[in-house]
Amino acid sequence: MYRISHALAGLACAALVLVAAPTAAGAECSKDIDKVEYAVDHSEREGIDITVAEKMRALLQEANKARKSGDEKKCQELIDQAKYMGDVE
């Protein structure tokens, strides 16, 4: 009996990790979106060239679409590209 309840507890923990992982990724993408939005909105102050800011804005829009459709991996990939372009930390 102890083995069965211990195994069930282990399975419950594993399931929790699988459910929480996408949420954590979504939080990270959302946080990075905020950083890129700020950088684009304040591109002059941040020292970002206007053409770079426009490319970043396009990536930002695509990242938002990916996030809304539930594709957190694609969201993070796109927003990482935008962060790299604008040297956003």
N, CA, C and O atoms as a Tinker XYZ file with bonds, in Angstrom:
   356  protein
     1  N      0.822000   -1.188000    0.000000    73     2
     2  CA     0.000000    0.000000    0.000000    64     1     3
     3  C      0.870000    1.257000    0.000000    63     2     4     5
     4  O      0.586000    2.214000   -0.720000    81     3
     5  N      1.929000    1.250000    0.810000    73     3     6
     6  CA     2.828000    2.398000    0.890000    64     5     7
     7  C      3.478000    2.673000   -0.454000    63     6     8     9
     8  O      3.625000    3.829000   -0.852000    81     7
     9  N      3.871000    1.609000   -1.158000    73     7    10
    10  CA     4.519000    1.771000   -2.459000    64     9    11
    11  C      3.578000    2.405000   -3.475000    63    10    12    13
    12  O      3.995000    3.247000   -4.270000    81    11
    13  N      2.338000    2.014000   -3.451000    73    11    14
    14  CA     1.358000    2.541000   -4.400000    64    13    15
    15  C      1.120000    4.024000   -4.134000    63    14    16    17
    16  O      1.104000    4.816000   -5.077000    81    15
    17  N      0.936000    4.417000   -2.882000    73    15    18
    18  CA     0.688000    5.825000   -2.591000    64    17    19
    19  C      1.938000    6.663000   -2.861000    63    18    20    21
    20  O      1.836000    7.815000   -3.284000    81    19
    21  N      3.110000    6.089000   -2.617000    73    19    22
    22  CA     4.356000    6.788000   -2.904000    64    21    23
    23  C      4.518000    6.979000   -4.422000    63    22    24    25
    24  O      4.949000    8.040000   -4.872000    81    23
    25  N      4.176000    5.967000   -5.190000    73    23    26
    26  CA     4.255000    6.050000   -6.652000    64    25    27
    27  C      3.259000    7.084000   -7.182000    63    26    28    29
    28  O      3.575000    7.854000   -8.089000    81    27
    29  N      2.069000    7.091000   -6.612000    73    27    30
    30  CA     1.063000    8.070000   -7.029000    64    29    31
    31  C      1.513000    9.490000   -6.712000    63    30    32    33
    32  O      1.271000   10.406000   -7.498000    81    31
    33  N      2.155000    9.681000   -5.586000    73    31    34
    34  CA     2.667000   11.002000   -5.229000    64    33    35
    35  C      3.736000   11.433000   -6.224000    63    34    36    37
    36  O      3.782000   12.597000   -6.621000    81    35
    37  N      4.587000   10.509000   -6.625000    73    35    38
    38  CA     5.620000   10.807000   -7.621000    64    37    39
    39  C      5.012000   11.188000   -8.958000    63    38    40    41
    40  O      5.477000   12.121000   -9.614000    81    39
    41  N      3.973000   10.468000   -9.364000    73    39    42
    42  CA     3.288000   10.781000  -10.617000    64    41    43
    43  C      2.616000   12.154000  -10.546000    63    42    44    45
    44  O      2.628000   12.911000  -11.516000    81    43
    45  N      2.042000   12.461000   -9.408000    73    43    46
    46  CA     1.395000   13.765000   -9.240000    64    45    47
    47  C      2.416000   14.885000   -9.347000    63    46    48    49
    48  O      2.143000   15.920000   -9.954000    81    47
    49  N      3.589000   14.686000   -8.762000    73    47    50
    50  CA     4.647000   15.704000   -8.854000    64    49    51
    51  C      5.112000   15.879000  -10.294000    63    50    52    53
    52  O      5.324000   17.002000  -10.751000    81    51
    53  N      5.270000   14.772000  -11.006000    73    51    54
    54  CA     5.697000   14.837000  -12.409000    64    53    55
    55  C      4.656000   15.572000  -13.245000    63    54    56    57
    56  O      5.006000   16.380000  -14.104000    81    55
    57  N      3.388000   15.296000  -12.997000    73    55    58
    58  CA     2.320000   15.973000  -13.733000    64    57    59
    59  C      2.326000   17.468000  -13.443000    63    58    60    61
    60  O      2.089000   18.278000  -14.339000    81    59
    61  N      2.593000   17.829000  -12.205000    73    59    62
    62  CA     2.642000   19.238000  -11.826000    64    61    63
    63  C      3.758000   19.954000  -12.565000    63    62    64    65
    64  O      3.579000   21.084000  -13.019000    81    63
    65  N      4.905000   19.306000  -12.686000    73    63    66
    66  CA     6.032000   19.904000  -13.409000    64    65    67
    67  C      5.665000   20.114000  -14.869000    63    66    68    69
    68  O      5.989000   21.156000  -15.439000    81    67
    69  N      5.001000   19.155000  -15.477000    73    67    70
    70  CA     4.617000   19.275000  -16.885000    64    69    71
    71  C      3.605000   20.386000  -17.096000    63    70    72    73
    72  O      3.616000   21.038000  -18.140000    81    71
    73  N      2.754000   20.609000  -16.148000    73    71    74
    74  CA     1.760000   21.674000  -16.255000    64    73    75
    75  C      2.403000   23.031000  -15.978000    63    74    76    77
    76  O      2.073000   24.014000  -16.641000    81    75
    77  N      3.298000   23.097000  -15.026000    73    75    78
    78  CA     3.902000   24.364000  -14.631000    64    77    79
    79  C      4.952000   24.846000  -15.622000    63    78    80    81
    80  O      5.159000   26.054000  -15.744000    81    79
    81  N      5.620000   23.947000  -16.331000    73    79    82
    82  CA     6.692000   24.342000  -17.252000    64    81    83
    83  C      6.208000   25.300000  -18.338000    63    82    84    85
    84  O      6.847000   26.331000  -18.546000    81    83
    85  N      5.110000   25.012000  -19.039000    73    83    86
    86  CA     4.657000   25.976000  -20.050000    64    85    87
    87  C      4.261000   27.315000  -19.438000    63    86    88    89
    88  O      4.446000   28.361000  -20.059000    81    87
    89  N      3.720000   27.286000  -18.232000    73    87    90
    90  CA     3.339000   28.527000  -17.569000    64    89    91
    91  C      4.570000   29.373000  -17.270000    63    90    92    93
    92  O      4.548000   30.591000  -17.442000    81    91
    93  N      5.629000   28.734000  -16.828000    73    91    94
    94  CA     6.873000   29.459000  -16.555000    64    93    95
    95  C      7.443000   30.042000  -17.837000    63    94    96    97
    96  O      7.917000   31.178000  -17.850000    81    95
    97  N      7.399000   29.268000  -18.912000    73    95    98
    98  CA     7.891000   29.767000  -20.204000    64    97    99
    99  C      7.036000   30.938000  -20.666000    63    98   100   101
   100  O      7.553000   31.923000  -21.194000    81    99
   101  N      5.726000   30.828000  -20.465000    73    99   102
   102  CA     4.838000   31.913000  -20.848000    64   101   103
   103  C      5.103000   33.175000  -20.061000    63   102   104   105
   104  O      5.020000   34.281000  -20.594000    81   103
   105  N      5.420000   33.007000  -18.795000    73   103   106
   106  CA     5.733000   34.170000  -17.969000    64   105   107
   107  C      7.019000   34.826000  -18.446000    63   106   108   109
   108  O      7.130000   36.052000  -18.476000    81   107
   109  N      7.986000   34.002000  -18.818000    73   107   110
   110  CA     9.262000   34.537000  -19.304000    64   109   111
   111  C      9.057000   35.300000  -20.611000    63   110   112   113
   112  O      9.589000   36.398000  -20.775000    81   111
   113  N      8.302000   34.737000  -21.531000    73   111   114
   114  CA     8.061000   35.397000  -22.815000    64   113   115
   115  C      7.311000   36.710000  -22.594000    63   114   116   117
   116  O      7.631000   37.731000  -23.202000    81   115
   117  N      6.326000   36.668000  -21.729000    73   115   118
   118  CA     5.548000   37.875000  -21.436000    64   117   119
   119  C      6.437000   38.964000  -20.830000    63   118   120   121
   120  O      6.314000   40.138000  -21.179000    81   119
   121  N      7.323000   38.572000  -19.931000    73   119   122
   122  CA     8.248000   39.518000  -19.296000    64   121   123
   123  C      9.196000   40.110000  -20.338000    63   122   124   125
   124  O      9.473000   41.310000  -20.329000    81   123
   125  N      9.689000   39.254000  -21.234000    73   123   126
   126  CA    10.590000   39.732000  -22.281000    64   125   127
   127  C      9.866000   40.630000  -23.282000    63   126   128   129
   128  O     10.452000   41.580000  -23.800000    81   127
   129  N      8.608000   40.334000  -23.552000    73   127   130
   130  CA     7.805000   41.186000  -24.434000    64   129   131
   131  C      7.732000   42.594000  -23.850000    63   130   132   133
   132  O      7.876000   43.582000  -24.570000    81   131
   133  N      7.511000   42.676000  -22.555000    73   131   134
   134  CA     7.447000   43.983000  -21.890000    64   133   135
   135  C      8.765000   44.745000  -22.053000    63   134   136   137
   136  O      8.768000   45.950000  -22.303000    81   135
   137  N      9.878000   44.032000  -21.910000    73   135   138
   138  CA    11.194000   44.675000  -22.052000    64   137   139
   139  C     11.399000   45.209000  -23.469000    63   138   140   141
   140  O     11.884000   46.325000  -23.655000    81   139
   141  N     11.025000   44.400000  -24.466000    73   139   142
   142  CA    11.203000   44.812000  -25.864000    64   141   143
   143  C     10.259000   45.963000  -26.198000    63   142   144   145
   144  O     10.653000   46.902000  -26.890000    81   143
   145  N      9.018000   45.902000  -25.715000    73   143   146
   146  CA     8.081000   47.001000  -25.951000    64   145   147
   147  C      8.638000   48.311000  -25.399000    63   146   148   149
   148  O      8.561000   49.352000  -26.053000    81   147
   149  N      9.189000   48.251000  -24.209000    73   147   150
   150  CA     9.766000   49.451000  -23.604000    64   149   151
   151  C     10.917000   49.977000  -24.465000    63   150   152   153
   152  O     11.004000   51.176000  -24.733000    81   151
   153  N     11.794000   49.072000  -24.894000    73   151   154
   154  CA    12.952000   49.476000  -25.705000    64   153   155
   155  C     12.505000   50.106000  -27.021000    63   154   156   157
   156  O     13.070000   51.110000  -27.454000    81   155
   157  N     11.493000   49.518000  -27.655000    73   155   158
   158  CA    11.002000   50.042000  -28.931000    64   157   159
   159  C     10.320000   51.390000  -28.717000    63   158   160   161
   160  O     10.537000   52.325000  -29.487000    81   159
   161  N      9.501000   51.491000  -27.681000    73   159   162
   162  CA     8.798000   52.749000  -27.396000    64   161   163
   163  C      9.759000   53.876000  -27.027000    63   162   164   165
   164  O      9.448000   55.051000  -27.222000    81   163
   165  N     10.925000   53.519000  -26.496000    73   163   166
   166  CA    11.922000   54.507000  -26.083000    64   165   167
   167  C     13.218000   54.308000  -26.873000    63   166   168   169
   168  O     14.316000   54.430000  -26.330000    81   167
   169  N     13.072000   54.001000  -28.153000    73   167   170
   170  CA    14.236000   53.632000  -28.972000    64   169   171
   171  C     15.281000   54.738000  -29.030000    63   170   172   173
   172  O     16.478000   54.454000  -29.000000    81   171
   173  N     14.853000   55.981000  -29.113000    73   171   174
   174  CA    15.815000   57.089000  -29.149000    64   173   175
   175  C     16.639000   57.120000  -27.864000    63   174   176   177
   176  O     17.868000   57.186000  -27.894000    81   175
   177  N     15.946000   57.072000  -26.761000    73   175   178
   178  CA    16.613000   57.106000  -25.458000    64   177   179
   179  C     17.506000   55.877000  -25.256000    63   178   180   181
   180  O     18.560000   55.961000  -24.626000    81   179
   181  N     17.069000   54.733000  -25.801000    73   179   182
   182  CA    17.815000   53.490000  -25.651000    64   181   183
   183  C     18.951000   53.374000  -26.676000    63   182   184   185
   184  O     19.745000   52.435000  -26.619000    81   183
   185  N     19.026000   54.332000  -27.616000    73   183   186
   186  CA    20.083000   54.317000  -28.617000    64   185   187
   187  C     19.882000   53.284000  -29.712000    63   186   188   189
   188  O     20.848000   52.775000  -30.281000    81   187
   189  N     18.618000   52.975000  -30.006000    73   187   190
   190  CA    18.290000   51.992000  -31.038000    64   189   191
   191  C     17.929000   52.726000  -32.320000    63   190   192   193
   192  O     17.064000   53.602000  -32.321000    81   191
   193  N     18.589000   52.368000  -33.398000    73   191   194
   194  CA    18.327000   52.947000  -34.713000    64   193   195
   195  C     16.868000   52.712000  -35.100000    63   194   196   197
   196  O     16.284000   51.685000  -34.755000    81   195
   197  N     16.287000   53.668000  -35.817000    73   195   198
   198  CA    14.863000   53.580000  -36.167000    64   197   199
   199  C     14.551000   52.348000  -37.028000    63   198   200   201
   200  O     13.498000   51.735000  -36.851000    81   199
   201  N     15.432000   51.978000  -37.942000    73   199   202
   202  CA    15.175000   50.793000  -38.774000    64   201   203
   203  C     15.254000   49.518000  -37.937000    63   202   204   205
   204  O     14.503000   48.572000  -38.170000    81   203
   205  N     16.150000   49.495000  -36.977000    73   203   206
   206  CA    16.242000   48.349000  -36.064000    64   205   207
   207  C     14.987000   48.288000  -35.194000    63   206   208   209
   208  O     14.437000   47.210000  -34.968000    81   207
   209  N     14.541000   49.431000  -34.712000    73   207   210
   210  CA    13.329000   49.485000  -33.891000    64   209   211
   211  C     12.113000   48.983000  -34.669000    63   210   212   213
   212  O     11.255000   48.304000  -34.106000    81   211
   213  N     12.037000   49.312000  -35.956000    73   211   214
   214  CA    10.931000   48.834000  -36.785000    64   213   215
   215  C     10.971000   47.314000  -36.927000    63   214   216   217
   216  O      9.935000   46.653000  -36.854000    81   215
   217  N     12.163000   46.762000  -37.127000    73   215   218
   218  CA    12.299000   45.299000  -37.225000    64   217   219
   219  C     11.935000   44.642000  -35.895000    63   218   220   221
   220  O     11.292000   43.593000  -35.857000    81   219
   221  N     12.355000   45.277000  -34.816000    73   219   222
   222  CA    12.020000   44.756000  -33.484000    64   221   223
   223  C     10.511000   44.773000  -33.260000    63   222   224   225
   224  O      9.947000   43.836000  -32.694000    81   223
   225  N      9.864000   45.847000  -33.708000    73   223   226
   226  CA     8.411000   45.946000  -33.550000    64   225   227
   227  C      7.701000   44.836000  -34.331000    63   226   228   229
   228  O      6.722000   44.265000  -33.851000    81   227
   229  N      8.198000   44.532000  -35.537000    73   227   230
   230  CA     7.607000   43.454000  -36.333000    64   229   231
   231  C      7.765000   42.106000  -35.617000    63   230   232   233
   232  O      6.829000   41.308000  -35.573000    81   231
   233  N      8.947000   41.860000  -35.061000    73   231   234
   234  CA     9.167000   40.626000  -34.302000    64   233   235
   235  C      8.286000   40.587000  -33.058000    63   234   236   237
   236  O      7.778000   39.531000  -32.683000    81   235
   237  N      8.112000   41.720000  -32.434000    73   235   238
   238  CA     7.268000   41.841000  -31.253000    64   237   239
   239  C      5.818000   41.473000  -31.580000    63   238   240   241
   240  O      5.163000   40.762000  -30.819000    81   239
   241  N      5.334000   41.957000  -32.704000    73   239   242
   242  CA     3.965000   41.635000  -33.116000    64   241   243
   243  C      3.806000   40.139000  -33.369000    63   242   244   245
   244  O      2.805000   39.539000  -32.976000    81   243
   245  N      4.802000   39.540000  -34.029000    73   243   246
   246  CA     4.753000   38.102000  -34.289000    64   245   247
   247  C      4.834000   37.307000  -32.990000    63   246   248   249
   248  O      4.162000   36.287000  -32.840000    81   247
   249  N      5.653000   37.770000  -32.058000    73   247   250
   250  CA     5.775000   37.099000  -30.759000    64   249   251
   251  C      4.447000   37.153000  -30.001000    63   250   252   253
   252  O      4.039000   36.169000  -29.383000    81   251
   253  N      3.781000   38.294000  -30.052000    73   251   254
   254  CA     2.476000   38.422000  -29.395000    64   253   255
   255  C      1.456000   37.486000  -30.016000    63   254   256   257
   256  O      0.655000   36.881000  -29.303000    81   255
   257  N      1.475000   37.358000  -31.339000    73   255   258
   258  CA     0.558000   36.429000  -32.019000    64   257   259
   259  C      0.832000   34.997000  -31.578000    63   258   260   261
   260  O     -0.095000   34.240000  -31.288000    81   259
   261  N      2.108000   34.632000  -31.529000    73   259   262
   262  CA     2.484000   33.277000  -31.121000    64   261   263
   263  C      2.044000   33.008000  -29.681000    63   262   264   265
   264  O      1.541000   31.928000  -29.371000    81   263
   265  N      2.235000   33.990000  -28.812000    73   263   266
   266  CA     1.839000   33.824000  -27.402000    64   265   267
   267  C      0.338000   33.640000  -27.283000    63   266   268   269
   268  O     -0.136000   32.785000  -26.536000    81   267
   269  N     -0.412000   34.454000  -28.030000    73   267   270
   270  CA    -1.871000   34.356000  -27.968000    64   269   271
   271  C     -2.383000   33.036000  -28.508000    63   270   272   273
   272  O     -3.415000   32.535000  -28.062000    81   271
   273  N     -1.652000   32.463000  -29.481000    73   271   274
   274  CA    -2.075000   31.172000  -30.032000    64   273   275
   275  C     -1.578000   30.004000  -29.178000    63   274   276   277
   276  O     -1.894000   28.848000  -29.460000    81   275
   277  N     -0.800000   30.307000  -28.133000    73   275   278
   278  CA    -0.343000   29.262000  -27.223000    64   277   279
   279  C      1.014000   28.667000  -27.563000    63   278   280   281
   280  O      1.448000   27.712000  -26.919000    81   279
   281  N      1.684000   29.215000  -28.558000    73   279   282
   282  CA     2.996000   28.694000  -28.963000    64   281   283
   283  C      4.096000   29.466000  -28.236000    63   282   284   285
   284  O      4.717000   30.369000  -28.797000    81   283
   285  N      4.320000   29.095000  -26.986000    73   283   286
   286  CA     5.283000   29.809000  -26.145000    64   285   287
   287  C      6.714000   29.679000  -26.661000    63   286   288   289
   288  O      7.509000   30.611000  -26.539000    81   287
   289  N      7.038000   28.526000  -27.234000    73   287   290
   290  CA     8.390000   28.323000  -27.755000    64   289   291
   291  C      8.682000   29.310000  -28.887000    63   290   292   293
   292  O      9.735000   29.948000  -28.909000    81   291
   293  N      7.747000   29.428000  -29.819000    73   291   294
   294  CA     7.922000   30.360000  -30.931000    64   293   295
   295  C      7.944000   31.798000  -30.419000    63   294   296   297
   296  O      8.724000   32.621000  -30.898000    81   295
   297  N      7.094000   32.095000  -29.452000    73   295   298
   298  CA     7.068000   33.425000  -28.846000    64   297   299
   299  C      8.450000   33.774000  -28.309000    63   298   300   301
   300  O      8.975000   34.855000  -28.575000    81   299
   301  N      9.029000   32.856000  -27.556000    73   299   302
   302  CA    10.331000   33.121000  -26.950000    64   301   303
   303  C     11.417000   33.258000  -28.010000    63   302   304   305
   304  O     12.305000   34.100000  -27.879000    81   303
   305  N     11.355000   32.439000  -29.060000    73   303   306
   306  CA    12.352000   32.537000  -30.136000    64   305   307
   307  C     12.294000   33.905000  -30.810000    63   306   308   309
   308  O     13.329000   34.529000  -31.047000    81   307
   309  N     11.105000   34.361000  -31.112000    73   307   310
   310  CA    10.935000   35.656000  -31.775000    64   309   311
   311  C     11.366000   36.808000  -30.883000    63   310   312   313
   312  O     12.040000   37.735000  -31.333000    81   311
   313  N     10.977000   36.745000  -29.625000    73   311   314
   314  CA    11.304000   37.841000  -28.720000    64   313   315
   315  C     12.795000   37.844000  -28.412000    63   314   316   317
   316  O     13.379000   38.904000  -28.185000    81   315
   317  N     13.411000   36.673000  -28.402000    73   315   318
   318  CA    14.868000   36.613000  -28.217000    64   317   319
   319  C     15.593000   37.283000  -29.385000    63   318   320   321
   320  O     16.609000   37.950000  -29.190000    81   319
   321  N     15.069000   37.104000  -30.590000    73   319   322
   322  CA    15.653000   37.773000  -31.768000    64   321   323
   323  C     15.562000   39.292000  -31.613000    63   322   324   325
   324  O     16.520000   40.018000  -31.880000    81   323
   325  N     14.398000   39.751000  -31.180000    73   323   326
   326  CA    14.196000   41.194000  -30.993000    64   325   327
   327  C     15.111000   41.728000  -29.898000    63   326   328   329
   328  O     15.682000   42.810000  -30.036000    81   327
   329  N     15.250000   40.983000  -28.821000    73   327   330
   330  CA    16.138000   41.409000  -27.732000    64   329   331
   331  C     17.572000   41.510000  -28.228000    63   330   332   333
   332  O     18.282000   42.459000  -27.893000    81   331
   333  N     17.998000   40.546000  -29.016000    73   331   334
   334  CA    19.364000   40.545000  -29.540000    64   333   335
   335  C     19.596000   41.755000  -30.446000    63   334   336   337
   336  O     20.624000   42.424000  -30.348000    81   335
   337  N     18.633000   42.029000  -31.328000    73   335   338
   338  CA    18.762000   43.153000  -32.262000    64   337   339
   339  C     18.935000   44.478000  -31.540000    63   338   340   341
   340  O     19.750000   45.311000  -31.937000    81   339
   341  N     18.164000   44.666000  -30.476000    73   339   342
   342  CA    18.181000   45.941000  -29.759000    64   341   343
   343  C     19.072000   45.944000  -28.539000    63   342   344   345
   344  O     19.099000   46.911000  -27.777000    81   343
   345  N     19.811000   44.846000  -28.354000    73   343   346
   346  CA    20.696000   44.715000  -27.197000    64   345   347
   347  C     19.915000   44.948000  -25.906000    63   346   348   349
   348  O     20.340000   45.700000  -25.029000    81   347
   349  N     18.763000   44.282000  -25.814000    73   347   350
   350  CA    17.883000   44.392000  -24.643000    64   349   351
   351  C     18.221000   43.254000  -23.698000    63   350   352   353
   352  O     18.327000   42.101000  -24.116000    81   351
   353  N     18.390000   43.575000  -22.431000    73   351   354
   354  CA    18.726000   42.548000  -21.430000    64   353   355
   355  C     17.519000   42.102000  -20.673000    63   354   356
   356  O     17.623000   41.245000  -19.796000    81   355
